[in-house]
Amino acid sequence: MNSLDAVAIVLAEAGEPLHYKEITRRILLQNLWQTEGKTPDATINAQLAVNIKKLDAKSRFQRVGKGIFALRAWTLPEYSVKATAPKAVGINSLGGQLSFTDAAEFILQEYGEKQPMHYRAITDKIMELNLVNTQGQTPEATLYAQILTEIKRFTKRGDAPRFVKHGKGFISLQKWMGEGLGFQIKRHNDEVRNKLHTQLYRMTPTNFEALVAQLLVALGFEDVNVTRISNDGGIDVRGTLVVGDVIRTRMAIQVKRWKKNVQSPIVQQVRGSLGSHEQGLIITTSDFSKGARTEAERPDTTPVALMDGRQLVQLLVENDIGIQRTAYDLIELDEGENDKLDL
């Protein structure tokens, strides 16, 4: 199901206008639409805005307030953005901004007609619709670099990338490829990830904390030390996150091999257990409540980072911990060295 069909279902079920953030929350809760993007609510906002702008009265949707959308069949009064608003026809005036990769996915979906588009054409459309807020002088280079980086990272962790690189700078969406080899690989890898997640619950507390320590080392931590075995009341692991041999951040980590969600008191407990110049990190096999995430991001306090079970499994796979890779040789035509530049 595409995102706009999912929006239509959510609005029909609600029977009343909804803010795009609430629409997105209900879509994801009902698993009506999936995205690898980091800002799904901004994506939904942008897709609705562009759909209404492109189709006008023929759109299934209408804007009835700032960030609030309804089904046009309800024949509610229209909401018009004030002419004095900056960049009123773009997404800025609607309160949403996309990342380059999310914007690229949106442009391909809306304008690609299931055909590859050149990254410069994608960038031109992104800038025309004001989907990305950037001060850079070469947005097309930024977009292409981020797409290639995402493809490499997704492939490394065993996920099917959102994008397919065709050479000469042309990009398409993976989901257009159908249920071929890529689909079969993704389905197999999803099954392995689920099994790996299940195995985490079967580990002893000692082995689980050791596994976390191994992952931290792979992520760039130094001086990793498991402080005490299965001490759920305090810090389980300490280490120093090193970035480029320049930035060194002392971290205190608590691990939770739980099936229930971690609540806000745990975040407060970790923050209270931090030593001088330390930052906190909670790693769980489950998830975090809304209150816990709000508490972790509370301003004017020491930061506490959160890693849920899905992220934990992704990082284990990405760093080849608990899995093994099987490679197959696929042959393709050599596009030549120029493909690395232009592309």
ZANUTI-354613 format. One record per residue (C-alpha): residue in three letters; x negated, y negated, z. Coordinates in steps of 0.02 Angstrom, whole numbers, plus 50000, padded with zeros to 5 digits. Layout:
# residues N
Ala X Y Z;
...
END
This chain:
# residues 343
Met 50000 50000 50000;
Asn 49933 49828 49958;
Ser 49930 49689 50085;
Leu 50076 49588 50016;
Asp 50190 49741 50014;
Ala 50141 49767 50196;
Val 50185 49585 50234;
Ala 50356 49608 50153;
Ile 50391 49761 50260;
Val 50339 49674 50422;
Leu 50445 49520 50384;
Ala 50596 49625 50336;
Glu 50581 49723 50498;
Ala 50563 49564 50600;
Gly 50710 49477 50517;
Glu 50631 49308 50555;
Pro 50481 49202 50502;
Leu 50314 49249 50580;
His 50143 49169 50595;
Tyr 50013 49251 50483;
Lys 49914 49310 50636;
Glu 50067 49400 50705;
Ile 50105 49472 50532;
Thr 49927 49540 50524;
Arg 49938 49611 50700;
Arg 50096 49708 50657;
Ile 50026 49768 50491;
Leu 49871 49840 50574;
Leu 49971 49911 50719;
Gln 50082 50008 50598;
Asn 49932 50055 50489;
Leu 50021 49985 50335;
Trp 49861 49914 50260;
Gln 49677 49941 50292;
Thr 49530 49826 50264;
Glu 49345 49827 50304;
Gly 49347 49638 50317;
Lys 49304 49554 50481;
Thr 49444 49424 50467;
Pro 49602 49518 50414;
Asp 49717 49378 50474;
Ala 49626 49251 50365;
Thr 49639 49371 50218;
Ile 49827 49388 50241;
Asn 49844 49199 50258;
Ala 49745 49171 50098;
Gln 49839 49302 49999;
Leu 50007 49231 50049;
Ala 49951 49053 50011;
Val 49882 49096 49839;
Asn 50032 49206 49796;
Ile 50151 49063 49836;
Lys 50046 48938 49741;
Lys 50030 49050 49588;
Leu 50210 49111 49578;
Asp 50299 48965 49660;
Ala 50486 49003 49668;
Lys 50458 49178 49596;
Ser 50355 49229 49748;
Arg 50434 49347 49872;
Phe 50372 49233 50010;
Gln 50388 49053 50065;
Arg 50298 48945 50191;
Val 50418 48877 50322;
Gly 50292 48804 50444;
Lys 50106 48783 50471;
Gly 50041 48960 50454;
Ile 50219 49029 50464;
Phe 50292 49132 50322;
Ala 50462 49204 50279;
Leu 50545 49303 50141;
Arg 50611 49189 50004;
Ala 50771 49291 49999;
Trp 50816 49212 50166;
Thr 50827 49042 50077;
Leu 50754 48944 50222;
Pro 50699 48761 50204;
Glu 50529 48741 50122;
Tyr 50379 48675 50218;
Ser 50265 48561 50120;
Val 50089 48519 50172;
Lys 50067 48330 50190;
Ala 49984 48251 50040;
Thr 49863 48164 50157;
Ala 49797 48327 50226;
Pro 49618 48363 50168;
Lys 49610 48489 50028;
Ala 49795 48520 50047;
Val 49806 48645 49905;
Gly 49670 48754 49980;
Ile 49657 48870 50127;
Asn 49575 48742 50244;
Ser 49740 48654 50269;
Leu 49817 48819 50322;
Gly 49690 48848 50459;
Gly 49603 49000 50382;
Gln 49431 49033 50308;
Leu 49363 49192 50233;
Ser 49190 49265 50227;
Phe 49110 49279 50054;
Thr 49141 49467 50047;
Asp 49323 49455 50105;
Ala 49353 49316 49979;
Ala 49273 49420 49840;
Glu 49386 49566 49882;
Phe 49537 49451 49876;
Ile 49489 49374 49707;
Leu 49458 49545 49629;
Gln 49624 49608 49694;
Glu 49722 49456 49635;
Tyr 49633 49413 49472;
Gly 49527 49563 49422;
Glu 49668 49664 49344;
Lys 49569 49820 49394;
Gln 49424 49766 49284;
Pro 49248 49717 49342;
Met 49216 49530 49360;
His 49049 49442 49355;
Tyr 48994 49377 49524;
Arg 48983 49200 49455;
Ala 49164 49208 49396;
Ile 49216 49274 49566;
Thr 49123 49131 49650;
Asp 49202 49000 49537;
Lys 49375 49062 49582;
Ile 49332 49067 49768;
Met 49273 48886 49763;
Glu 49423 48831 49658;
Leu 49542 48902 49790;
Asn 49433 48839 49933;
Leu 49429 49010 50015;
Val 49255 48991 50090;
Asn 49183 48847 50188;
Thr 49002 48832 50133;
Gln 48874 48692 50120;
Gly 48752 48797 50019;
Gln 48696 48739 49847;
Thr 48698 48915 49772;
Pro 48858 48999 49833;
Glu 48853 49124 49689;
Ala 48684 49189 49748;
Thr 48747 49200 49927;
Leu 48901 49296 49873;
Tyr 48804 49421 49767;
Ala 48674 49450 49901;
Gln 48807 49482 50033;
Ile 48900 49603 49920;
Leu 48741 49702 49883;
Thr 48695 49703 50068;
Glu 48868 49768 50115;
Ile 48859 49905 49983;
Lys 48690 49960 50051;
Arg 48747 49958 50232;
Phe 48911 50049 50200;
Thr 48820 50182 50099;
Lys 48691 50204 50238;
Arg 48825 50238 50369;
Gly 48920 50359 50257;
Asp 49066 50245 50213;
Ala 49132 50212 50039;
Pro 49089 50029 50004;
Arg 49227 49907 49962;
Phe 49133 49855 49806;
Val 49054 49943 49657;
Lys 48904 49866 49568;
His 48910 49896 49380;
Gly 48751 49807 49328;
Lys 48725 49640 49242;
Gly 48809 49558 49391;
Phe 48980 49639 49370;
Ile 49076 49695 49524;
Ser 49236 49793 49549;
Leu 49330 49871 49694;
Gln 49297 50048 49752;
Lys 49483 50084 49772;
Trp 49505 50062 49584;
Met 49397 50215 49556;
Gly 49536 50335 49605;
Glu 49519 50498 49698;
Gly 49357 50555 49618;
Leu 49190 50600 49694;
Gly 49182 50442 49799;
Phe 49352 50480 49875;
Gln 49301 50659 49916;
Ile 49139 50601 49996;
Lys 49231 50471 50101;
Arg 49361 50599 50159;
His 49224 50722 50208;
Asn 49125 50587 50300;
Asp 49281 50527 50391;
Glu 49308 50705 50454;
Val 49128 50716 50514;
Arg 49143 50548 50604;
Asn 49301 50607 50692;
Lys 49214 50767 50747;
Leu 49065 50668 50809;
His 49181 50556 50909;
Thr 49264 50709 50987;
Gln 49094 50782 51033;
Leu 49050 50625 51131;
Tyr 49188 50666 51255;
Arg 49116 50841 51281;
Met 48942 50781 51326;
Thr 48882 50777 51506;
Pro 48862 50604 51581;
Thr 48673 50629 51580;
Asn 48666 50676 51396;
Phe 48786 50537 51347;
Glu 48680 50404 51431;
Ala 48525 50478 51349;
Leu 48613 50470 51180;
Val 48656 50287 51209;
Ala 48474 50253 51255;
Gln 48419 50337 51092;
Leu 48539 50227 50993;
Leu 48478 50070 51080;
Val 48299 50110 51031;
Ala 48356 50135 50850;
Leu 48443 49964 50856;
Gly 48283 49876 50906;
Phe 48283 49885 51096;
Glu 48120 49904 51190;
Asp 48084 49958 51370;
Val 48246 50056 51374;
Asn 48273 50134 51545;
Val 48420 50238 51608;
Thr 48438 50167 51782;
Arg 48536 50302 51871;
Ile 48641 50450 51819;
Ser 48828 50421 51795;
Asn 48839 50268 51906;
Asp 49006 50202 51846;
Gly 49002 50063 51974;
Gly 48850 49976 51904;
Ile 48727 49960 51762;
Asp 48679 50123 51676;
Val 48544 50068 51554;
Arg 48429 49918 51543;
Gly 48324 49863 51396;
Thr 48259 49717 51294;
Leu 48332 49680 51123;
Val 48193 49621 51008;
Val 48230 49530 50845;
Gly 48086 49502 50726;
Asp 47960 49514 50868;
Val 48012 49336 50910;
Ile 48178 49340 51002;
Arg 48182 49446 51160;
Thr 48345 49465 51255;
Arg 48357 49566 51415;
Met 48516 49670 51415;
Ala 48605 49767 51552;
Ile 48719 49903 51481;
Gln 48861 50000 51558;
Val 48925 50154 51466;
Lys 49101 50222 51481;
Arg 49138 50396 51415;
Trp 49324 50361 51432;
Lys 49483 50398 51335;
Lys 49577 50255 51418;
Asn 49545 50074 51369;
Val 49420 49972 51468;
Gln 49507 49832 51564;
Ser 49450 49658 51612;
Pro 49392 49702 51791;
Ile 49254 49810 51715;
Val 49192 49660 51615;
Gln 49192 49555 51773;
Gln 49100 49693 51866;
Val 48964 49703 51734;
Arg 48944 49514 51732;
Gly 48926 49516 51920;
Ser 48792 49651 51911;
Leu 48679 49557 51791;
Gly 48506 49509 51845;
Ser 48417 49346 51811;
His 48413 49300 51625;
Glu 48509 49457 51577;
Gln 48657 49476 51460;
Gly 48785 49615 51471;
Leu 48842 49752 51352;
Ile 48980 49879 51380;
Ile 48983 50034 51269;
Thr 49137 50145 51273;
Thr 49201 50295 51177;
Ser 49377 50220 51186;
Asp 49426 50037 51161;
Phe 49448 49875 51257;
Ser 49609 49794 51313;
Lys 49654 49621 51251;
Gly 49618 49555 51425;
Ala 49445 49634 51425;
Arg 49402 49554 51258;
Thr 49465 49386 51318;
Glu 49363 49400 51478;
Ala 49206 49448 51381;
Glu 49222 49292 51274;
Arg 49265 49174 51418;
Pro 49168 49011 51397;
Asp 49043 48944 51524;
Thr 48999 49120 51582;
Thr 48861 49244 51543;
Pro 48902 49335 51380;
Val 48957 49516 51387;
Ala 48955 49607 51219;
Leu 49078 49748 51186;
Met 49052 49905 51080;
Asp 49205 50016 51058;
Gly 49212 50198 51006;
Arg 49232 50163 50821;
Gln 49082 50047 50820;
Leu 48981 50171 50923;
Val 49013 50312 50799;
Gln 48973 50198 50651;
Leu 48806 50148 50726;
Leu 48762 50329 50769;
Val 48795 50379 50589;
Glu 48705 50227 50519;
Asn 48551 50273 50621;
Asp 48559 50461 50584;
Ile 48594 50510 50764;
Gly 48703 50664 50785;
Ile 48721 50691 50598;
Gln 48618 50753 50451;
Arg 48628 50692 50273;
Thr 48645 50795 50116;
Ala 48587 50710 49956;
Tyr 48647 50741 49779;
Asp 48563 50674 49623;
Leu 48676 50571 49510;
Ile 48604 50508 49346;
Glu 48647 50339 49269;
Leu 48582 50238 49122;
Asp 48435 50124 49164;
Glu 48500 49946 49152;
Gly 48322 49879 49149;
Glu 48223 49769 49266;
Asn 48323 49614 49217;
Asp 48471 49687 49308;
Lys 48382 49652 49472;
Leu 48378 49467 49434;
Asp 48530 49422 49329;
Leu 48620 49504 49327;
END
